[in-house]
Amino acid sequence: MRAYERLLRYAPYPTSSDAGNDACPSTPEQLEFGKALVEEMLEMGIADANMDENGYVFGTIPATDPDFGGTVIGFIAHMDVSVDAPCQPMNARVVENYDCGDIILSDGVVLSPSEFPVLKQYKGDDLVVTDGKTLLGGDNKAGIATILTMAEYFLTNPQVAHGTIKIGFTPDEEIGRGADLFDVKRFGADFAYTVDGGEFGEVEYETFNASSATVTVTGRSMHPGTSKNKMKNASLIAMEFAAMLPVAERPEYTDGYEGFYHLLSMEGEVEKAVLTYIVRDHNEDILKSREDYLKKTAEFINSKYGYNAVDVEIKESYRNMESILRNHWHLIENAKKSVAQAGGTPIIKPVRGGTDGSRLSFMGLPCPNLGSGSHNAHSRMEFANAQSMDKVVESLVTIAKIYADF
């Protein structure tokens, strides 16, 4: 089975995660998808395929040499999809032999090369798209599809030498909890790759340093008819706080290595308002300065109003995995080699976000990120390229072969 065919099977599972639920996984649909993956893995011959009590799926492809004692390599993807766009009802289809024209997804929803120039690279290829009403979930079901297609290749070609290969699928990556309960020791790999990127050829070893910030504003309610010099409107103070952050340092105005403050949500009344932010930068010192700026903004407003109107709580999310991966550069060089052998050109660029590998690298499992053959994540415009996914599979096979002798 080709990887894109697996993606078409996986896409209908409505596996969005839920940041408001502390359970792991945060949604029952992820458990259902995990059970289906375990069943598929068992059927293809992964004898130890299993799902633990927290919804993590694991499996092993034993080395062709029963006395293998070399490097154990792992491949990881996540089962959940983003809540940034609806994930059901999913109606995916294949646009065969793409002609580089506009793709009409539904009335008024058009996937066009004028807006997404990368489409121009894919003339003659087959593209998996949606009907424009939901995302596709290629982030990260395309990653799962390529990993299991790689597994199928080795299991159906036992004459091809390889070392021990570990497979892991995580829940709740999209809400930053994918590595929280990942048992690195049980997984048993020396090194791993997440297949959680976009375009085939991406080899990513730099991520943001990331924190979250909760800004709580306390106000005082008074009857509006007698509120002069007495009312403290928390919602308006929250708006004042937001307006004091640099406009040019919002995600919609940044790119490359530029960090940002991103207002995720805002709710409020007169007596209380809450702003939630994610704060990002590739440079950890600059991230610290952003965190300090949030606190100083609160101090300024509190001084202006004469009481502790604004409280800022900051929590670490993940850190730039480059500081770990620089000590294991063979992972990057071997990934680049595998892309080239599959007919691609390695694309080296910083991740403007994070992956499970960001956390896993600091947990003792060095873990760069690879492209999955999908594009426009978290969007109704999401699509995957069938031929690119084939090349991703080929590159994963090459990596596994390399580490058989590493």
Secondary structure, 3 states (H helix, E strand, C coil): CCHHHHHHHHCCCCCECCCCCCCCCCCHHHHHHHHHHHHHHHHHCCCCCEECCCCCEEEEECCCCCCCCCCCEEEEEECCECCCCCCCCCCCEEECCCCCCCEEEECCEEECCCCCHHHHHHCCCCEEECCCCCCCCHHHHHHHHHHHHHHHHHHHCCCCCCCCEEEEEECCHHHCCCCCCCCHHHHCCCEEEECCCCCCCEEECCCCEEEEEEEEEECECCCHHHCCCCCECHHHHHHHHHHCCCHHHCHHHCCCCCCEEEEEEEEECCCEEEEEEEEEECCHHHHHHHHHHHHHHHHHHHHHHCCCCEEEEEEEEECCCHHHHCCCCHHHHHHHHHHHHCCCCCEECCCCCCCHHHHHHHCCCCCCEECCCEECCCCCCCEEEHHHHHHHHHHHHHHHHHHHCC
